[in-house]
Amino acid sequence: MSSTSDDLPLLQIGGPTGGAPTGGGCGDACGCAGDDGSYEIDPLTCGLDPDLAALLVNAGLDPVQVEDIAHLAVEEDLDQGVDVTTVATVPEDAVATGDFTAREAGTVAGLRIAEAVLSIVCTDEFAVERHVEDGDRVEAGTKLLSVTTRTRDLLTAERSALNILCRLSGIATTTRAWADVLEGTKTEVRDTRKTTPGLRALEKFAVRCGGGVNHRMSLSDAALIKDNHVVAAGGVAAAFTAVRNEFPGLAIEVEVDRIDQIPPILAEGADLILLDNFTPEQTREAVELVAGRAMLESSGRLTLDNARTYAETGVDYLAVGALTHSSPILDIGLDLREDEGQDADLPEDR
């Protein structure tokens, strides 16, 4: 990842003035260069490096969406223009290397997204050394990512990058615990739409990093007929028929809370049946009744302690909203290398 010119200065979001910096840039392809070739830009509107964007695409993420989220995170921290503590305590030309390090064991997710935050703040030159990949299990003390850049930029980006990295790694770690319990069975743990507004794509990515699978991303991906839809439509058969007629070919999942509701749903041709608050014994009975004619998903009553019991009934999925709405963060920190400090060199490439 090369800068556009060896003599272009770094953009300083944490600089002494609150206005948009002049100089720097992330390459002609991002569109931040003016018609005369100058770089007078707001770093919060500059596109991501193409190499980083390609990595995000390979991870199943939309680079534009990731960039928007990274922009918002940085904007929240720079609401009044500058990082006043960093500007006051760090010389403008200081350069440092910092290590993003796990403080506890877990599964990592969000490294490339943290890099997106860094790429917005450190708009010109910075170097990244990747020690692990998203989805890797790590122990306490493991270095995840090392970054060399202007110290002001690194400290300005620190909390925004860590907020995302800790949050997503926490989700991946929780998901990995469920996936480990289910190992050796056919059952997979999957998420729900109980996600943080604006962060659904990232949180569902973290679930994948932890070994889980995704349920629908939005209300448009598939139909899920729940109790309120049944009431509004005048019955489960009426609701199913209405969806099938309006959206032919769309996968339809139907929620039930009693065994006797399953046969008519099977007769209608449901693709997947959601067993709401079934006991393990009721779940086993449902599996035997369906006999492979539809997929089955358990929801409610689920814990890590009983997950294996449910899996051994033969159900296909465990729906666990807690993966995204209740996972604690994974503790990760950024440590500047004291032995290098201001003596580190700016990278020629990033």
BALOBA-1460 file (C-alpha; in Angstrom, 3 decimals):
// residues 350
<rec num="1" residu="m" x="0.000" y="0.000" z="0.000"/>
<rec num="2" residu="s" x="2.001" y="2.940" z="-1.244"/>
<rec num="3" residu="s" x="1.508" y="6.612" z="-0.565"/>
<rec num="4" residu="t" x="1.054" y="8.873" z="-3.557"/>
<rec num="5" residu="s" x="4.354" y="10.684" z="-3.101"/>
<rec num="6" residu="d" x="7.386" y="10.351" z="-0.864"/>
<rec num="7" residu="d" x="7.256" y="14.026" z="0.068"/>
<rec num="8" residu="l" x="3.575" y="14.240" z="0.974"/>
<rec num="9" residu="p" x="3.120" y="15.025" z="4.691"/>
<rec num="10" residu="l" x="0.896" y="12.972" z="6.940"/>
<rec num="11" residu="l" x="-2.640" y="14.145" z="7.484"/>
<rec num="12" residu="q" x="-3.011" y="15.191" z="11.105"/>
<rec num="13" residu="i" x="-6.483" y="14.658" z="12.498"/>
<rec num="14" residu="g" x="-4.966" y="15.194" z="15.940"/>
<rec num="15" residu="g" x="-3.168" y="18.326" z="14.768"/>
<rec num="16" residu="p" x="-3.169" y="21.806" z="16.241"/>
<rec num="17" residu="t" x="-6.070" y="23.149" z="14.171"/>
<rec num="18" residu="g" x="-9.627" y="21.967" z="13.804"/>
<rec num="19" residu="g" x="-9.924" y="22.491" z="10.066"/>
<rec num="20" residu="a" x="-9.428" y="19.928" z="7.332"/>
<rec num="21" residu="p" x="-5.699" y="19.250" z="6.919"/>
<rec num="22" residu="t" x="-3.875" y="19.984" z="3.695"/>
<rec num="23" residu="g" x="-1.485" y="17.475" z="2.169"/>
<rec num="24" residu="g" x="-1.409" y="13.709" z="2.198"/>
<rec num="25" residu="g" x="-3.917" y="11.526" z="0.447"/>
<rec num="26" residu="c" x="-4.551" y="7.879" z="-0.186"/>
<rec num="27" residu="g" x="-4.048" y="7.643" z="-3.928"/>
<rec num="28" residu="d" x="-5.671" y="8.881" z="-7.119"/>
<rec num="29" residu="a" x="-8.153" y="6.000" z="-7.180"/>
<rec num="30" residu="c" x="-10.015" y="7.198" z="-4.100"/>
<rec num="31" residu="g" x="-11.036" y="10.483" z="-5.670"/>
<rec num="32" residu="c" x="-9.655" y="12.727" z="-2.951"/>
<rec num="33" residu="a" x="-7.262" y="14.530" z="-5.300"/>
<rec num="34" residu="g" x="-8.410" y="17.822" z="-6.763"/>
<rec num="35" residu="d" x="-8.451" y="18.580" z="-10.484"/>
<rec num="36" residu="d" x="-5.064" y="20.268" z="-10.168"/>
<rec num="37" residu="g" x="-3.535" y="17.259" z="-8.411"/>
<rec num="38" residu="s" x="-3.506" y="18.871" z="-4.965"/>
<rec num="39" residu="y" x="-4.737" y="17.091" z="-1.853"/>
<rec num="40" residu="e" x="-6.924" y="19.436" z="0.129"/>
<rec num="41" residu="i" x="-9.250" y="16.941" z="1.728"/>
<rec num="42" residu="d" x="-11.283" y="16.126" z="4.748"/>
<rec num="43" residu="p" x="-9.802" y="12.822" z="5.949"/>
<rec num="44" residu="l" x="-13.257" y="11.651" z="6.962"/>
<rec num="45" residu="t" x="-14.362" y="11.530" z="3.306"/>
<rec num="46" residu="c" x="-11.300" y="9.738" z="1.903"/>
<rec num="47" residu="g" x="-11.756" y="6.218" z="0.497"/>
<rec num="48" residu="l" x="-10.111" y="3.086" z="1.860"/>
<rec num="49" residu="d" x="-6.947" y="1.666" z="0.373"/>
<rec num="50" residu="p" x="-7.841" y="-0.776" z="-2.451"/>
<rec num="51" residu="d" x="-5.856" y="-3.623" z="-0.867"/>
<rec num="52" residu="l" x="-7.706" y="-3.218" z="2.418"/>
<rec num="53" residu="a" x="-11.029" y="-2.950" z="0.580"/>
<rec num="54" residu="a" x="-10.278" y="-6.230" z="-1.206"/>
<rec num="55" residu="l" x="-9.612" y="-7.958" z="2.123"/>
<rec num="56" residu="l" x="-12.947" y="-6.711" z="3.449"/>
<rec num="57" residu="v" x="-14.752" y="-8.011" z="0.363"/>
<rec num="58" residu="n" x="-13.075" y="-11.397" z="0.801"/>
<rec num="59" residu="a" x="-14.406" y="-11.429" z="4.372"/>
<rec num="60" residu="g" x="-17.952" y="-10.875" z="3.112"/>
<rec num="61" residu="l" x="-18.087" y="-7.215" z="4.108"/>
<rec num="62" residu="d" x="-18.993" y="-4.107" z="2.117"/>
<rec num="63" residu="p" x="-15.986" y="-1.732" z="2.183"/>
<rec num="64" residu="v" x="-18.217" y="1.316" z="1.765"/>
<rec num="65" residu="q" x="-20.285" y="0.309" z="4.782"/>
<rec num="66" residu="v" x="-17.159" y="-0.408" z="6.821"/>
<rec num="67" residu="e" x="-15.744" y="2.977" z="5.845"/>
<rec num="68" residu="d" x="-18.977" y="4.703" z="6.876"/>
<rec num="69" residu="i" x="-18.892" y="3.013" z="10.294"/>
<rec num="70" residu="a" x="-15.221" y="3.885" z="10.739"/>
<rec num="71" residu="h" x="-15.960" y="7.504" z="9.807"/>
<rec num="72" residu="l" x="-18.737" y="7.674" z="12.390"/>
<rec num="73" residu="a" x="-16.503" y="6.220" z="15.095"/>
<rec num="74" residu="v" x="-13.783" y="8.784" z="14.414"/>
<rec num="75" residu="e" x="-16.246" y="11.662" z="14.093"/>
<rec num="76" residu="e" x="-17.673" y="10.857" z="17.534"/>
<rec num="77" residu="d" x="-14.216" y="11.245" z="19.065"/>
<rec num="78" residu="l" x="-13.381" y="14.400" z="17.104"/>
<rec num="79" residu="d" x="-16.655" y="16.216" z="17.642"/>
<rec num="80" residu="q" x="-14.856" y="19.402" z="18.694"/>
<rec num="81" residu="g" x="-12.037" y="19.115" z="16.164"/>
<rec num="82" residu="v" x="-8.933" y="17.694" z="17.867"/>
<rec num="83" residu="d" x="-7.688" y="15.222" z="20.449"/>
<rec num="84" residu="v" x="-6.722" y="17.885" z="22.964"/>
<rec num="85" residu="t" x="-4.756" y="15.597" z="25.299"/>
<rec num="86" residu="t" x="-2.680" y="14.134" z="22.495"/>
<rec num="87" residu="v" x="-2.006" y="17.519" z="20.881"/>
<rec num="88" residu="a" x="-0.837" y="18.894" z="24.232"/>
<rec num="89" residu="t" x="1.398" y="15.972" z="25.212"/>
<rec num="90" residu="v" x="2.806" y="14.535" z="21.970"/>
<rec num="91" residu="p" x="5.209" y="16.403" z="19.657"/>
<rec num="92" residu="e" x="3.824" y="16.859" z="16.162"/>
<rec num="93" residu="d" x="6.665" y="14.969" z="14.489"/>
<rec num="94" residu="a" x="6.811" y="12.050" z="16.971"/>
<rec num="95" residu="v" x="6.559" y="8.573" z="15.466"/>
<rec num="96" residu="a" x="5.851" y="5.352" z="17.354"/>
<rec num="97" residu="t" x="4.992" y="1.692" z="16.980"/>
<rec num="98" residu="g" x="2.021" y="0.379" z="18.918"/>
<rec num="99" residu="d" x="0.925" y="-3.207" z="19.475"/>
<rec num="100" residu="f" x="-2.737" y="-4.180" z="19.692"/>
<rec num="101" residu="t" x="-2.513" y="-6.981" z="22.255"/>
<rec num="102" residu="a" x="-5.046" y="-9.411" z="23.723"/>
<rec num="103" residu="r" x="-5.375" y="-9.052" z="27.486"/>
<rec num="104" residu="e" x="-7.268" y="-12.346" z="27.761"/>
<rec num="105" residu="a" x="-7.827" y="-15.522" z="25.766"/>
<rec num="106" residu="g" x="-10.460" y="-15.473" z="23.054"/>
<rec num="107" residu="t" x="-11.250" y="-15.462" z="19.350"/>
<rec num="108" residu="v" x="-10.343" y="-12.424" z="17.280"/>
<rec num="109" residu="a" x="-12.650" y="-10.569" z="14.884"/>
<rec num="110" residu="g" x="-12.478" y="-7.113" z="13.354"/>
<rec num="111" residu="l" x="-8.774" y="-6.634" z="12.650"/>
<rec num="112" residu="r" x="-9.324" y="-5.327" z="9.128"/>
<rec num="113" residu="i" x="-12.074" y="-3.036" z="10.402"/>
<rec num="114" residu="a" x="-9.681" y="-1.620" z="12.985"/>
<rec num="115" residu="e" x="-7.269" y="-1.033" z="10.106"/>
<rec num="116" residu="a" x="-10.018" y="0.891" z="8.326"/>
<rec num="117" residu="v" x="-10.254" y="3.224" z="11.324"/>
<rec num="118" residu="l" x="-6.489" y="3.668" z="11.278"/>
<rec num="119" residu="s" x="-6.496" y="4.331" z="7.546"/>
<rec num="120" residu="i" x="-8.924" y="7.207" z="8.059"/>
<rec num="121" residu="v" x="-6.934" y="8.828" z="10.844"/>
<rec num="122" residu="c" x="-3.471" y="8.022" z="9.431"/>
<rec num="123" residu="t" x="-4.479" y="9.031" z="5.932"/>
<rec num="124" residu="d" x="-0.981" y="9.082" z="4.457"/>
<rec num="125" residu="e" x="1.806" y="6.809" z="5.661"/>
<rec num="126" residu="f" x="1.525" y="4.012" z="8.198"/>
<rec num="127" residu="a" x="2.759" y="0.435" z="8.366"/>
<rec num="128" residu="v" x="0.793" y="-2.541" z="9.647"/>
<rec num="129" residu="e" x="2.249" y="-5.873" z="10.728"/>
<rec num="130" residu="r" x="-0.431" y="-8.561" z="11.014"/>
<rec num="131" residu="h" x="0.350" y="-11.236" z="13.589"/>
<rec num="132" residu="v" x="-2.971" y="-13.147" z="13.556"/>
<rec num="133" residu="e" x="-6.090" y="-13.314" z="11.405"/>
<rec num="134" residu="d" x="-9.779" y="-12.883" z="12.131"/>
<rec num="135" residu="g" x="-11.154" y="-16.140" z="13.524"/>
<rec num="136" residu="d" x="-7.891" y="-17.142" z="15.214"/>
<rec num="137" residu="r" x="-7.901" y="-18.238" z="18.834"/>
<rec num="138" residu="v" x="-5.423" y="-16.266" z="20.924"/>
<rec num="139" residu="e" x="-4.053" y="-16.371" z="24.443"/>
<rec num="140" residu="a" x="-3.576" y="-13.457" z="26.813"/>
<rec num="141" residu="g" x="-0.525" y="-11.475" z="25.762"/>
<rec num="142" residu="t" x="-0.776" y="-12.323" z="22.058"/>
<rec num="143" residu="k" x="0.104" y="-9.466" z="19.723"/>
<rec num="144" residu="l" x="-2.637" y="-9.080" z="17.135"/>
<rec num="145" residu="l" x="-1.560" y="-6.094" z="15.078"/>
<rec num="146" residu="s" x="1.415" y="-3.723" z="15.152"/>
<rec num="147" residu="v" x="1.175" y="-0.231" z="13.675"/>
<rec num="148" residu="t" x="3.919" y="2.322" z="13.010"/>
<rec num="149" residu="t" x="2.826" y="5.880" z="12.299"/>
<rec num="150" residu="r" x="2.758" y="9.381" z="13.752"/>
<rec num="151" residu="t" x="2.144" y="9.034" z="17.481"/>
<rec num="152" residu="r" x="-0.614" y="11.635" z="17.431"/>
<rec num="153" residu="d" x="-2.519" y="9.738" z="14.770"/>
<rec num="154" residu="l" x="-2.119" y="6.413" z="16.541"/>
<rec num="155" residu="l" x="-3.391" y="7.733" z="19.868"/>
<rec num="156" residu="t" x="-6.259" y="9.578" z="18.203"/>
<rec num="157" residu="a" x="-7.406" y="6.378" z="16.478"/>
<rec num="158" residu="e" x="-6.802" y="4.125" z="19.493"/>
<rec num="159" residu="r" x="-10.198" y="4.102" z="21.195"/>
<rec num="160" residu="s" x="-12.286" y="4.034" z="18.019"/>
<rec num="161" residu="a" x="-10.306" y="1.062" z="16.699"/>
<rec num="162" residu="l" x="-10.401" y="-0.744" z="20.046"/>
<rec num="163" residu="n" x="-14.131" y="-0.217" z="20.553"/>
<rec num="164" residu="i" x="-14.840" y="-2.062" z="17.320"/>
<rec num="165" residu="l" x="-12.140" y="-4.699" z="17.758"/>
<rec num="166" residu="c" x="-13.085" y="-5.527" z="21.365"/>
<rec num="167" residu="r" x="-16.806" y="-5.664" z="20.567"/>
<rec num="168" residu="l" x="-16.473" y="-7.949" z="17.552"/>
<rec num="169" residu="s" x="-13.882" y="-10.173" z="19.215"/>
<rec num="170" residu="g" x="-16.227" y="-10.565" z="22.179"/>
<rec num="171" residu="i" x="-18.987" y="-11.789" z="19.868"/>
<rec num="172" residu="a" x="-16.584" y="-14.165" z="18.122"/>
<rec num="173" residu="t" x="-15.371" y="-15.504" z="21.466"/>
<rec num="174" residu="t" x="-18.896" y="-16.182" z="22.726"/>
<rec num="175" residu="t" x="-19.857" y="-17.804" z="19.437"/>
<rec num="176" residu="r" x="-16.762" y="-19.998" z="19.550"/>
<rec num="177" residu="a" x="-17.813" y="-21.287" z="22.968"/>
<rec num="178" residu="w" x="-21.164" y="-22.395" z="21.516"/>
<rec num="179" residu="a" x="-19.537" y="-23.903" z="18.426"/>
<rec num="180" residu="d" x="-17.136" y="-25.868" z="20.625"/>
<rec num="181" residu="v" x="-20.004" y="-27.327" z="22.660"/>
<rec num="182" residu="l" x="-21.772" y="-28.407" z="19.457"/>
<rec num="183" residu="e" x="-18.691" y="-29.938" z="17.842"/>
<rec num="184" residu="g" x="-19.324" y="-33.458" z="16.583"/>
<rec num="185" residu="t" x="-23.064" y="-32.935" z="16.099"/>
<rec num="186" residu="k" x="-24.969" y="-31.771" z="13.014"/>
<rec num="187" residu="t" x="-26.289" y="-28.742" z="14.884"/>
<rec num="188" residu="e" x="-24.967" y="-25.252" z="14.191"/>
<rec num="189" residu="v" x="-25.355" y="-22.131" z="16.280"/>
<rec num="190" residu="r" x="-26.682" y="-19.119" z="14.444"/>
<rec num="191" residu="d" x="-27.494" y="-15.543" z="15.194"/>
<rec num="192" residu="t" x="-30.643" y="-13.427" z="15.038"/>
<rec num="193" residu="r" x="-31.482" y="-9.844" z="14.079"/>
<rec num="194" residu="k" x="-30.966" y="-8.753" z="17.704"/>
<rec num="195" residu="t" x="-27.975" y="-6.650" z="16.743"/>
<rec num="196" residu="t" x="-26.673" y="-3.167" z="17.484"/>
<rec num="197" residu="p" x="-28.318" y="-0.682" z="15.088"/>
<rec num="198" residu="g" x="-25.898" y="0.143" z="12.293"/>
<rec num="199" residu="l" x="-23.488" y="-2.671" z="13.169"/>
<rec num="200" residu="r" x="-25.425" y="-5.731" z="11.999"/>
<rec num="201" residu="a" x="-23.094" y="-6.654" z="9.141"/>
<rec num="202" residu="l" x="-20.038" y="-6.380" z="11.391"/>
<rec num="203" residu="e" x="-21.598" y="-8.313" z="14.262"/>
<rec num="204" residu="k" x="-22.786" y="-11.084" z="11.963"/>
<rec num="205" residu="f" x="-19.279" y="-11.193" z="10.492"/>
<rec num="206" residu="a" x="-17.979" y="-11.716" z="14.036"/>
<rec num="207" residu="v" x="-20.392" y="-14.629" z="14.462"/>
<rec num="208" residu="r" x="-18.889" y="-16.243" z="11.361"/>
<rec num="209" residu="c" x="-15.399" y="-15.682" z="12.761"/>
<rec num="210" residu="g" x="-16.458" y="-17.605" z="15.861"/>
<rec num="211" residu="g" x="-17.708" y="-20.610" z="13.912"/>
<rec num="212" residu="g" x="-21.401" y="-19.725" z="13.862"/>
<rec num="213" residu="v" x="-23.688" y="-19.210" z="10.884"/>
<rec num="214" residu="n" x="-25.898" y="-16.284" z="10.003"/>
<rec num="215" residu="h" x="-29.665" y="-16.152" z="9.968"/>
<rec num="216" residu="r" x="-31.208" y="-13.588" z="7.626"/>
<rec num="217" residu="m" x="-29.452" y="-10.252" z="7.349"/>
<rec num="218" residu="s" x="-32.665" y="-8.276" z="6.908"/>
<rec num="219" residu="l" x="-36.429" y="-8.627" z="6.723"/>
<rec num="220" residu="s" x="-36.120" y="-8.999" z="2.944"/>
<rec num="221" residu="d" x="-33.829" y="-12.042" z="2.844"/>
<rec num="222" residu="a" x="-36.379" y="-14.648" z="3.920"/>
<rec num="223" residu="a" x="-39.790" y="-14.858" z="5.533"/>
<rec num="224" residu="l" x="-40.179" y="-15.707" z="9.216"/>
<rec num="225" residu="i" x="-43.823" y="-16.103" z="10.196"/>
<rec num="226" residu="k" x="-44.229" y="-15.453" z="13.918"/>
<rec num="227" residu="d" x="-47.227" y="-15.338" z="16.232"/>
<rec num="228" residu="n" x="-48.185" y="-11.744" z="15.410"/>
<rec num="229" residu="h" x="-48.160" y="-12.492" z="11.674"/>
<rec num="230" residu="v" x="-50.460" y="-15.458" z="12.311"/>
<rec num="231" residu="v" x="-52.886" y="-13.255" z="14.245"/>
<rec num="232" residu="a" x="-52.824" y="-10.539" z="11.588"/>
<rec num="233" residu="a" x="-53.336" y="-13.004" z="8.719"/>
<rec num="234" residu="g" x="-56.052" y="-15.043" z="10.429"/>
<rec num="235" residu="g" x="-54.108" y="-18.266" z="10.893"/>
<rec num="236" residu="v" x="-50.789" y="-19.909" z="10.164"/>
<rec num="237" residu="a" x="-51.956" y="-21.476" z="6.886"/>
<rec num="238" residu="a" x="-53.319" y="-18.139" z="5.707"/>
<rec num="239" residu="a" x="-50.065" y="-16.395" z="6.632"/>
<rec num="240" residu="f" x="-47.971" y="-19.015" z="4.846"/>
<rec num="241" residu="t" x="-50.101" y="-18.879" z="1.704"/>
<rec num="242" residu="a" x="-50.004" y="-15.084" z="1.651"/>
<rec num="243" residu="v" x="-46.200" y="-15.009" z="1.799"/>
<rec num="244" residu="r" x="-45.823" y="-17.754" z="-0.799"/>
<rec num="245" residu="n" x="-48.192" y="-15.997" z="-3.202"/>
<rec num="246" residu="e" x="-46.594" y="-12.576" z="-2.727"/>
<rec num="247" residu="f" x="-42.983" y="-13.793" z="-2.848"/>
<rec num="248" residu="p" x="-42.827" y="-17.111" z="-4.728"/>
<rec num="249" residu="g" x="-39.529" y="-18.929" z="-4.351"/>
<rec num="250" residu="l" x="-38.591" y="-17.161" z="-1.118"/>
<rec num="251" residu="a" x="-37.574" y="-19.389" z="1.795"/>
<rec num="252" residu="i" x="-40.254" y="-19.434" z="4.503"/>
<rec num="253" residu="e" x="-39.668" y="-20.229" z="8.167"/>
<rec num="254" residu="v" x="-42.601" y="-20.644" z="10.551"/>
<rec num="255" residu="e" x="-42.543" y="-20.337" z="14.329"/>
<rec num="256" residu="v" x="-44.480" y="-22.850" z="16.421"/>
<rec num="257" residu="d" x="-44.844" y="-23.288" z="20.157"/>
<rec num="258" residu="r" x="-46.734" y="-26.614" z="20.169"/>
<rec num="259" residu="i" x="-46.163" y="-29.992" z="18.540"/>
<rec num="260" residu="d" x="-49.688" y="-30.082" z="17.060"/>
<rec num="261" residu="q" x="-48.902" y="-26.973" z="14.980"/>
<rec num="262" residu="i" x="-46.225" y="-28.808" z="12.998"/>
<rec num="263" residu="p" x="-48.247" y="-31.169" z="10.695"/>
<rec num="264" residu="p" x="-50.298" y="-28.425" z="8.991"/>
<rec num="265" residu="i" x="-47.168" y="-26.340" z="8.471"/>
<rec num="266" residu="l" x="-45.401" y="-29.307" z="6.917"/>
<rec num="267" residu="a" x="-48.397" y="-29.823" z="4.647"/>
<rec num="268" residu="e" x="-48.082" y="-26.221" z="3.472"/>
<rec num="269" residu="g" x="-44.431" y="-26.809" z="2.541"/>
<rec num="270" residu="a" x="-42.480" y="-24.797" z="5.115"/>
<rec num="271" residu="d" x="-38.724" y="-24.819" z="4.510"/>
<rec num="272" residu="l" x="-37.789" y="-24.364" z="8.158"/>
<rec num="273" residu="i" x="-39.701" y="-24.583" z="11.432"/>
<rec num="274" residu="l" x="-38.719" y="-22.567" z="14.486"/>
<rec num="275" residu="l" x="-39.405" y="-24.465" z="17.713"/>
<rec num="276" residu="d" x="-40.089" y="-21.752" z="20.276"/>
<rec num="277" residu="n" x="-39.328" y="-22.674" z="23.893"/>
<rec num="278" residu="f" x="-39.537" y="-26.426" z="23.297"/>
<rec num="279" residu="t" x="-37.967" y="-28.673" z="25.925"/>
<rec num="280" residu="p" x="-35.313" y="-31.155" z="24.761"/>
<rec num="281" residu="e" x="-37.922" y="-33.924" z="24.932"/>
<rec num="282" residu="q" x="-40.383" y="-31.926" z="22.819"/>
<rec num="283" residu="t" x="-37.597" y="-31.076" z="20.396"/>
<rec num="284" residu="r" x="-36.720" y="-34.746" z="19.944"/>
<rec num="285" residu="e" x="-40.388" y="-35.507" z="19.289"/>
<rec num="286" residu="a" x="-40.505" y="-32.725" z="16.693"/>
<rec num="287" residu="v" x="-37.397" y="-34.070" z="14.958"/>
<rec num="288" residu="e" x="-38.971" y="-37.522" z="14.722"/>
<rec num="289" residu="l" x="-42.264" y="-36.086" z="13.464"/>
<rec num="290" residu="v" x="-40.672" y="-33.938" z="10.759"/>
<rec num="291" residu="a" x="-38.326" y="-36.740" z="9.678"/>
<rec num="292" residu="g" x="-36.192" y="-34.534" z="7.464"/>
<rec num="293" residu="r" x="-39.050" y="-32.906" z="5.528"/>
<rec num="294" residu="a" x="-38.042" y="-29.467" z="6.833"/>
<rec num="295" residu="m" x="-35.148" y="-28.049" z="8.793"/>
<rec num="296" residu="l" x="-35.662" y="-27.348" z="12.479"/>
<rec num="297" residu="e" x="-34.357" y="-24.512" z="14.612"/>
<rec num="298" residu="s" x="-34.575" y="-24.307" z="18.397"/>
<rec num="299" residu="s" x="-35.116" y="-20.954" z="20.091"/>
<rec num="300" residu="g" x="-35.552" y="-20.073" z="23.749"/>
<rec num="301" residu="r" x="-34.455" y="-21.972" z="26.870"/>
<rec num="302" residu="l" x="-30.972" y="-22.339" z="25.362"/>
<rec num="303" residu="t" x="-27.792" y="-22.066" z="27.420"/>
<rec num="304" residu="l" x="-24.250" y="-23.294" z="27.000"/>
<rec num="305" residu="d" x="-25.013" y="-25.899" z="29.661"/>
<rec num="306" residu="n" x="-27.925" y="-27.456" z="27.751"/>
<rec num="307" residu="a" x="-26.820" y="-26.736" z="24.170"/>
<rec num="308" residu="r" x="-25.337" y="-30.196" z="23.704"/>
<rec num="309" residu="t" x="-28.535" y="-31.816" z="24.957"/>
<rec num="310" residu="y" x="-30.565" y="-29.923" z="22.363"/>
<rec num="311" residu="a" x="-28.042" y="-30.730" z="19.640"/>
<rec num="312" residu="e" x="-28.272" y="-34.438" z="20.379"/>
<rec num="313" residu="t" x="-31.991" y="-34.357" z="19.531"/>
<rec num="314" residu="g" x="-30.994" y="-33.865" z="15.881"/>
<rec num="315" residu="v" x="-32.204" y="-30.273" z="15.501"/>
<rec num="316" residu="d" x="-30.431" y="-28.353" z="12.727"/>
<rec num="317" residu="y" x="-29.870" y="-24.963" z="14.353"/>
<rec num="318" residu="l" x="-29.795" y="-23.280" z="17.729"/>
<rec num="319" residu="a" x="-30.914" y="-19.644" z="17.451"/>
<rec num="320" residu="v" x="-28.988" y="-17.627" z="20.037"/>
<rec num="321" residu="g" x="-29.755" y="-13.919" z="20.149"/>
<rec num="322" residu="a" x="-27.271" y="-13.501" z="22.996"/>
<rec num="323" residu="l" x="-24.384" y="-13.918" z="20.553"/>
<rec num="324" residu="t" x="-24.893" y="-10.338" z="19.425"/>
<rec num="325" residu="h" x="-26.981" y="-8.682" z="22.132"/>
<rec num="326" residu="s" x="-25.229" y="-9.896" z="25.285"/>
<rec num="327" residu="s" x="-21.648" y="-10.924" z="24.520"/>
<rec num="328" residu="p" x="-19.047" y="-9.225" z="26.732"/>
<rec num="329" residu="i" x="-16.131" y="-7.584" z="24.986"/>
<rec num="330" residu="l" x="-12.780" y="-9.300" z="24.606"/>
<rec num="331" residu="d" x="-10.235" y="-7.189" z="26.482"/>
<rec num="332" residu="i" x="-7.687" y="-5.863" z="23.986"/>
<rec num="333" residu="g" x="-5.320" y="-2.955" z="24.484"/>
<rec num="334" residu="l" x="-2.860" y="-0.816" z="22.552"/>
<rec num="335" residu="d" x="0.664" y="-0.519" z="23.963"/>
<rec num="336" residu="l" x="3.260" y="1.890" z="22.592"/>
<rec num="337" residu="r" x="6.747" y="0.422" z="22.485"/>
<rec num="338" residu="e" x="8.694" y="2.415" z="25.044"/>
<rec num="339" residu="d" x="12.071" y="1.418" z="23.604"/>
<rec num="340" residu="e" x="11.236" y="3.017" z="20.248"/>
<rec num="341" residu="g" x="9.015" y="5.997" z="21.024"/>
<rec num="342" residu="q" x="9.922" y="9.033" z="18.969"/>
<rec num="343" residu="d" x="12.891" y="7.258" z="17.371"/>
<rec num="344" residu="a" x="10.759" y="5.025" z="15.153"/>
<rec num="345" residu="d" x="10.873" y="5.759" z="11.434"/>
<rec num="346" residu="l" x="7.869" y="6.567" z="9.304"/>
<rec num="347" residu="p" x="7.239" y="3.798" z="6.775"/>
<rec num="348" residu="e" x="7.740" y="4.494" z="3.107"/>
<rec num="349" residu="d" x="4.783" y="2.268" z="2.252"/>
<rec num="350" residu="r" x="1.584" y="1.389" z="4.005"/>
